[in-house]
Amino acid sequence: MTGLKQQTFDSFDNGGKMCPILDDPQPNCYCIDMTSMKILYAVKYCLRDFRECDIYQRVFKKDRNML
């Protein structure tokens, strides 16, 4: 036994760096259609670097009337 603890999405904690859009995802978010081609993008942008995500940036600018 390796001692690895199984985590669920609810117990995942990365220091509050998950994308806030995950609460109400856009239809084109990487997390919506999880194909093998999008898993790396979902992990990178949804769970780590959401501020670099083009989808987050569009929503952020739209919400702030910056478009």
Residue, then its C-alpha position, 0 to 999 in steps of 0.5 A: m500500500t502506498g498510503l495515497k489518500q483518494q480525493t474527490f473534487d469536493s475535498f480537492d484543495n489547491g490553495g483557492k486557485m480553482c477557477p470561480i467559473l466552475d460554480d457556473p461553467q460556460p458552455n465552452c469551458y474545458c470542464i464541460d466536455m472532458t475528452s482526452m484532448k481537454i483533460l490537460y487544459a481542464v487541469k491547467y486552467c480550471l484547477r491551477d492557472f485560471r487567470e491565464c484561461d481565455i474563457y475566464q478572461r472573456v467572462f471576467k471582462k464581460d462581467r466588468n463591461m470591459l468588452 
